[in-house]
Amino acid sequence: MYDVVMIGGGLHGGFAAWHLLKREPGLRIAIVEKDPTYEFAASARSNAGIRVLFSQEENLRMSQYGHEVYGNFGELMAVDGTPQPLSFWRHGYLFIANTAAQADDMAANYEVQTALGAEADLIDAAELKRRRPSMNTDDVTLACHSPKDGWIDPYGALMGLKRKNQALGVTYLKAAATGFTVTGGAVRTVTLDTGETLAADWFLNTTGAWAREITGMLGFDIPVAPLPRITFYFECREQLEQHSLTIDGKGCSFKPEGKGYVTGHTVFSRAGAFDWTVHEDRFEAENWPLVSHRIPAFETVKLVNSWACHYALSEWDGNALLGAWPGQPENFLMATGFSGHGLQQAPASGRALSELILDGGFQALDLNRFAASRVLEGRKEPERGVKA
Ligand SMILES: Cc1cc2nc3c(=O)[nH]c(=O)nc-3n(C[C@H](O)[C@H](O)[C@H](O)COP(=O)(O)OP(=O)(O)OC[C@H]3O[C@@H](n4cnc5c(N)ncnc54)[C@H](O)[C@@H]3O)c2cc1C
């Protein structure tokens, strides 16, 4: 018998446990994770970027809290007084607009961002060229640079959080959830592929791109689909200036990684099913034309490594789905659909889940905008500008 059982032990499940135990140290918590190596988890394969460049206050505030937690991770996750340092490269984010419409979105978003205390500069093509001499800026209509943003080591965060949770008393079980029992309008138990059955007062669906499989076990469907996304690591002969995590309006992103760079390209029409094939040919067909257009020195690069992973894409509006599903047991909560911004928002999502359990509603940040119930209410809340 547990107080809370998380299905899925990535960053969202892990941060929910951590927040719960920070407030109620006596809680009995189990995290059920089918793959403790996290080989396929988005949390381990993420680009791990943290940015203030959002158009919606809730998204921005969640990521600001992500800055706070990942920025102080070593101390917050200290075990027996020993800090667990986390690498955080603050080389900034750079959004590039290529059309007048993208520039309009960017300028409108900038007003929101700066009003909320985010540090960002709206810059024209000439200023971009001054800051990033290796870039082709001929087709740039506007750019937005947030110099204090950056990216972390995602696997380091995942392992540090797990160690901290274990020190706080969380039980991590290697097992896959295969079904639930529901009586009297509440989920009572989860069955595992090990043959075990766990009873609890609360169940959290923190399985990311697998979340729909879990709700299917309870007999309802959510608009969250795996979106296959391949990450390519390449090296460039030329030594360039320090680059930020750059998201180009043409549909491609890249960031420095070790001696080289990683790039990804989001094709929304590929959402729907898991695809673990590493389609290397897509580098030359899709990514390379875009990144070499932006940085001509990337015309001669060496592709070194590639791997596949999946966004938990919110097909509804690109934003998270939080909390219970209307008409379903109220002790079954979800946090999924974070698309390409879930690592930075996992600390805030975990806090939100802990508040739903301990307080019966959102407290630190009003996240009703992202309540899962909005789907059945027909309310869409898309970001303006970058959608993932
Ligand atoms: C290529 C890529 C780049 C990204 N870049 C960024 C970025 O720059 N910034 C950002 O903020 N976010 C980014 N994201 C998104 C972010 O990584 C995810 O939103 C976040 O890591 C999701 O965490 P999670 O805990 O919900 O899911 P996951 O980390 O995927 O964890 C879910 C876990 O559930 C487990 N599970 C599944 N089914 C079961 C079951 N039946 N029983 C038990 N366990 C189960 C899985 O094994 C998995 O470990 C990126 C994602 C990808 C794929």
The ligand as a Gaussian input file, in Angstrom:
#p B3LYP/6-31G(d) Opt

LIG

0 1
 C       14.824000      15.019000     -29.211000
 C       14.175000      15.752000     -28.078000
 C       14.630000      17.021000     -27.736000
 C       14.034000      17.704000     -26.675000
 N       14.509000      18.933000     -26.339000
 C       13.998000      19.583000     -25.274000
 C       14.543000      20.828000     -24.859000
 O       15.475000      21.369000     -25.466000
 N       14.015000      21.408000     -23.755000
 C       12.983000      20.878000     -23.054000
 O       12.543000      21.453000     -22.071000
 N       12.437000      19.699000     -23.437000
 C       12.919000      19.050000     -24.526000
 N       12.381000      17.865000     -24.919000
 C       11.207000      17.345000     -24.203000
 C       11.580000      16.705000     -22.878000
 O       12.746000      15.950000     -23.025000
 C       10.411000      15.851000     -22.414000
 O        9.225000      16.624000     -22.424000
 C       10.595000      15.318000     -21.003000
 O       11.872000      14.747000     -20.832000
 C        9.527000      14.293000     -20.723000
 O        9.755000      13.713000     -19.450000
 P        8.783000      12.581000     -18.915000
 O        9.253000      12.237000     -17.563000
 O        7.383000      13.037000     -19.111000
 O        8.952000      11.399000     -19.981000
 P       10.153000      10.362000     -20.186000
 O       11.460000      10.946000     -19.827000
 O       10.008000       9.800000     -21.569000
 O        9.820000       9.251000     -19.125000
 C        8.691000       8.421000     -19.253000
 C        9.074000       7.090000     -18.673000
 O        7.904000       6.246000     -18.612000
 C        8.342000       4.915000     -18.755000
 N        7.187000       4.085000     -19.104000
 C        6.470000       4.086000     -20.249000
 N        5.472000       3.197000     -20.204000
 C        5.555000       2.590000     -18.991000
 C        4.807000       1.590000     -18.337000
 N        3.750000       0.992000     -18.923000
 N        5.162000       1.206000     -17.087000
 C        6.230000       1.775000     -16.471000
 N        6.991000       2.747000     -17.056000
 C        6.645000       3.153000     -18.289000
 C        9.388000       4.997000     -19.861000
 O       10.251000       3.885000     -19.825000
 C       10.091000       6.333000     -19.533000
 O       11.280000       6.133000     -18.786000
 C       12.953000      17.135000     -25.952000
 C       12.512000      15.863000     -26.296000
 C       13.108000      15.174000     -27.339000
 C       12.611000      13.806000     -27.696000

